[in-house]
Amino acid sequence: MAFSANLNIMLKAARKAGRSLVKDFREVENLQVSMKGAGDFVSRADIAAERILKEELLGARPTYGWLAEEGGGIDGDDPTRRWIVDPLDGTTNFLHGLPHWAISIGLEHKGQIVAGVIYDAAKDEMFLAERGEGAWMNDTRLRVSGRTRMIESIFATGVPFGGRPDLPDTLGDLGRLMPVCAGVRRWGAAALDMAYVAAGRYEGFWERHLHAWDIAAGTIIVREAGGLVEALDPGADLLETGSVICANGRIFDTFAKAIRG
C-alpha cells in the first residue's frame, strides 16, 4: 500500500500520540482505585496527546487550519485545508480503565473529508482511508458487512447521559429498532463505532449531537469501505449538526427508516 504524504503524516502523528496515551492509560488503571485526581489526570493525558498531534500535524503542514476538542480552532493560511482532531475519543472509558478509546484525525479539503485515521492504541488497530483509495485496518482491506436482514444485524449508538435533552429521542429510536434487530451496542467511543461499521463488525451506527472531530475521520473510512453515511436529518450538513447515521448499503434504507421514524 502506497500512502500519500499527508496520510503518512497522520499515521505517524497518531502512533506518537498513541504511545503517550497508552503510557498514561497504565497509570490511570492504578488511579481508579482512588478517584482522587483521576479526572484531572485524564484531562492532562488528553491535552498532552493533543499537543503531540498539533506539533506533528501543524509542524508538517503549518499552513493548514486546525479544529480540535481541547484547543478549539485555528484558521490556517491555506483556507482550503484543515485538520479535524479528537486526541482522545472515549474519555470516560479511559478514565475507568476500559481499553476502548481512540485517536481520530480527519483531513478536510474544500469542505470534504479526504483522509481519515482512527487509532485504537490499546489494541493497536489503525483504521485509515483516503478518498478513492479504499479503507484499511492495519494491513487488511476493510469492507462493510454484507448482511441484509435486520434480525441478523447489530447496531451501535451512544445513549445520552448526564441530563442531555436528547435522551427521549434516543429511547424512541431504541424502542423502534431493538424489536427488529439482533442487538444494540453502546461502547462509548463514536469514532470506533464508525470504524467498526467500516470493518463489518456492526451493520450500522447512529447518534445525535456529536462534534465534527468525533465523526470526521469515520465518515471517509465508512464510505471507502463501501458504506453509506448521512446526516440523521436528511439534507443537513453532517459535520455541522453532528447527528449521523451510517450502515452498509444493503441495509441502510431499512435501518434509516427505523431510526428516522
C-alpha positions as MATLAB code, in Angstrom:
seq = 'MAFSANLNIMLKAARKAGRSLVKDFREVENLQVSMKGAGDFVSRADIAAERILKEELLGARPTYGWLAEEGGGIDGDDPTRRWIVDPLDGTTNFLHGLPHWAISIGLEHKGQIVAGVIYDAAKDEMFLAERGEGAWMNDTRLRVSGRTRMIESIFATGVPFGGRPDLPDTLGDLGRLMPVCAGVRRWGAAALDMAYVAAGRYEGFWERHLHAWDIAAGTIIVREAGGLVEALDPGADLLETGSVICANGRIFDTFAKAIRG';
ca = [
       0.000    0.000    0.000;
       1.396    3.360   -1.029;
       0.028    6.191    1.071;
       0.086    9.902    0.294;
       2.445   12.197    2.150;
      -0.465   13.614    4.146;
      -1.726   10.199    5.227;
       1.784    9.193    6.293;
       1.959   12.355    8.417;
      -1.382   11.412   10.009;
      -0.274    7.846   10.737;
       2.989    8.985   12.305;
       1.173   11.552   14.480;
      -1.450    9.017   15.610;
       1.173    6.455   16.605;
       3.219    9.008   18.547;
       0.172   10.296   20.443;
      -0.976    6.708   20.931;
       2.261    5.783   22.706;
       1.748    8.693   25.092;
      -1.848    7.708   25.824;
      -1.026    4.017   26.358;
       1.597    5.021   28.917;
      -0.915    7.257   30.701;
      -3.606    4.570   30.456;
      -1.456    2.201   32.513;
      -1.259    4.889   35.190;
      -4.989    5.624   35.199;
      -5.728    1.942   35.791;
      -3.841    2.331   39.066;
      -5.583    5.608   39.877;
      -9.109    4.258   39.533;
      -8.997    2.596   42.973;
      -8.806    6.064   44.476;
     -10.776    8.557   42.382;
      -8.859   11.480   43.850;
      -7.477   13.397   40.927;
      -8.262   10.734   38.298;
     -10.373   13.106   36.216;
      -7.647   15.731   36.254;
      -5.106   13.087   35.284;
      -7.128   12.078   32.232;
      -7.515   15.722   31.250;
      -3.732   16.061   31.342;
      -3.352   12.891   29.242;
      -5.865   14.254   26.729;
      -4.135   17.636   26.500;
      -0.690   16.001   26.177;
      -1.945   13.858   23.286;
      -3.430   16.894   21.557;
      -0.141   18.760   21.935;
       1.729   15.892   20.255;
      -0.790   15.765   17.414;
      -0.652   19.508   16.918;
       3.142   19.532   16.841;
       3.264   16.682   14.330;
       0.416   17.764   12.042;
       0.926   21.536   12.018;
       4.693   21.063   12.156;
       4.486   19.156    8.867;
       1.731   21.321    7.347;
       1.931   24.740    9.040;
      -0.443   26.439    6.587;
      -3.385   24.113    7.318;
      -6.237   25.053    9.627;
      -6.955   23.203   12.872;
     -10.088   22.132   14.748;
      -9.797   20.004   17.885;
     -11.705   19.169   21.038;
      -9.352   20.688   23.600;
      -7.682   23.550   21.758;
     -10.504   24.918   19.622;
      -9.993   26.209   16.089;
      -7.191   27.921   14.182;
      -7.573   29.448   10.734;
      -4.675   28.434    8.531;
      -3.001   30.435    5.786;
      -4.427   27.808    3.422;
      -8.205   28.243    3.839;
      -8.982   25.099    1.836;
      -7.372   22.563    4.171;
      -7.973   21.772    7.830;
      -7.023   19.083   10.343;
     -10.023   17.925   12.430;
      -8.764   16.098   15.513;
     -10.030   14.297   18.605;
      -6.994   13.350   20.717;
      -8.998   11.003   22.952;
     -12.420    9.760   21.891;
     -13.817    7.632   24.709;
     -12.512    9.679   27.629;
     -14.929    8.101   30.121;
     -13.741    4.624   29.124;
     -10.138    5.771   29.544;
     -10.937    7.180   32.979;
     -12.439    3.860   34.096;
      -9.612    1.711   32.806;
     -11.658    0.342   29.889;
      -9.428   -0.285   26.842;
     -11.839    1.137   24.263;
     -10.805    4.618   23.159;
      -9.128    6.130   20.129;
      -7.351    8.998   18.439;
      -9.263   10.420   15.463;
      -7.717   12.587   12.722;
      -9.584   13.844    9.661;
      -8.195   15.969    6.835;
     -10.690   18.337    5.243;
     -10.142   19.853    1.780;
     -12.632   22.376    0.395;
     -15.309   21.227    2.812;
     -14.869   17.497    2.123;
     -13.076   14.931    4.269;
     -10.363   13.440    2.031;
      -8.417   11.308    4.527;
      -9.069    9.817    7.939;
      -7.249    7.883   10.641;
      -8.774    6.301   13.754;
      -6.182    4.666   16.003;
      -7.191    2.274   18.776;
      -3.828    2.339   20.529;
      -4.806   -0.086   23.303;
      -5.447   -2.817   20.688;
      -3.003   -1.456   18.074;
      -5.747   -1.271   15.437;
      -5.182    1.518   12.923;
      -8.204    2.274   10.746;
      -7.453    4.528    7.777;
      -8.772    5.721    4.449;
      -8.081    8.151    1.636;
     -10.602    9.280   -0.932;
     -10.644    6.834   -3.819;
      -8.086    4.502   -2.241;
     -10.266    2.254   -0.067;
     -10.234    1.702    3.698;
      -7.851   -0.412    5.744;
      -7.272   -1.723    9.255;
      -3.522   -2.183    9.622;
      -2.732   -4.296    6.505;
      -6.263   -5.617    5.949;
      -8.649   -4.111    3.411;
     -11.962   -3.164    5.038;
     -15.424   -3.897    3.689;
     -18.725   -3.178    5.354;
     -20.910   -6.108    6.348;
     -22.941   -7.841    3.662;
     -25.902   -8.633    5.914;
     -29.301   -7.679    4.551;
     -31.704   -8.810    7.294;
     -32.329   -6.551   10.289;
     -32.935   -9.501   12.608;
     -29.371  -10.722   11.920;
     -27.804   -7.271   12.338;
     -26.294   -5.417   15.280;
     -26.085   -1.666   15.575;
     -24.246    0.837   17.740;
     -25.207    4.169   19.250;
     -24.447    6.489   22.127;
     -27.059    6.773   24.860;
     -27.270   10.347   26.233;
     -26.173   10.744   29.834;
     -25.859   13.456   32.456;
     -29.184   15.115   31.728;
     -28.690   15.673   27.989;
     -32.011   16.688   26.398;
     -31.890   14.192   23.516;
     -32.458   11.135   25.729;
     -36.176   10.809   24.821;
     -35.319   10.788   21.100;
     -32.736    8.043   21.579;
     -35.086    5.968   23.721;
     -37.672    6.282   20.945;
     -35.077    5.086   18.423;
     -34.264    2.093   20.608;
     -37.943    1.274   21.028;
     -38.363    1.044   17.253;
     -35.051   -0.670   16.489;
     -34.475   -3.245   19.220;
     -37.524   -5.443   18.456;
     -36.388   -5.924   14.843;
     -32.602   -6.405   15.156;
     -30.080   -8.775   16.750;
     -28.804   -6.221   19.272;
     -27.614   -2.699   20.036;
     -24.185   -1.882   21.479;
     -23.152    1.221   23.409;
     -19.372    1.115   23.778;
     -18.694    4.783   24.401;
     -16.438    5.872   21.520;
     -18.200    7.199   18.413;
     -15.077    7.147   16.240;
     -14.601    3.441   16.928;
     -18.304    2.786   16.329;
     -17.868    4.167   12.814;
     -14.613    2.254   12.302;
     -16.416   -0.933   13.332;
     -19.147   -0.305   10.738;
     -16.395    0.012    8.124;
     -14.879   -3.257    9.348;
     -18.215   -5.102    9.185;
     -18.303   -5.617   12.947;
     -21.514   -3.611   13.176;
     -24.101   -3.255   10.438;
     -24.785    0.378   11.335;
     -24.388    3.272   13.776;
     -26.336    6.409   14.624;
     -26.022    9.178   17.195;
     -27.171   12.768   17.739;
     -25.253   15.917   18.656;
     -21.705   14.722   18.188;
     -18.902   17.093   17.201;
     -17.049   17.333   13.901;
     -13.940   15.811   15.499;
     -15.914   12.738   16.619;
     -17.034   11.807   13.118;
     -14.755   13.456   10.517;
     -12.364   10.514   10.118;
     -15.136    7.949   10.444;
     -17.145    9.359    7.551;
     -14.466    8.690    4.944;
     -13.444    5.350    6.451;
     -17.046    4.068    6.248;
     -17.542    5.415    2.724;
     -14.274    3.987    1.433;
     -15.258    0.615    2.935;
     -18.421    0.696    0.822;
     -20.881    2.045    3.390;
     -23.307    4.955    3.349;
     -23.053    7.937    5.717;
     -25.656   10.693    6.017;
     -26.783   13.350    8.424;
     -29.583   11.986   10.595;
     -31.722   14.884    9.364;
     -31.715   14.340    5.560;
     -30.057   17.170    3.701;
     -28.385   18.718    6.766;
     -24.638   19.361    6.937;
     -23.191   16.315    8.668;
     -20.184   17.963   10.327;
     -22.214   20.984   11.457;
     -25.111   19.072   13.036;
     -23.048   16.167   14.354;
     -26.075   13.888   14.031;
     -25.056   10.901   11.948;
     -26.370    7.622   10.594;
     -24.276    5.088    8.683;
     -24.598    1.477    7.603;
     -23.800   -0.996    4.881;
     -25.575   -0.064    1.675;
     -27.814   -3.134    1.648;
     -29.476   -2.401    4.964;
     -29.168    1.389    5.124;
     -32.663    2.284    3.962;
     -34.405   -0.161    6.306;
     -32.222    0.888    9.222;
     -32.665    4.600    8.488;
     -36.430    4.202    8.298;
     -36.469    2.591   11.756;
     -34.360    5.380   13.248;
     -35.900    8.341   11.472;
     -39.400    7.068   12.230;
];
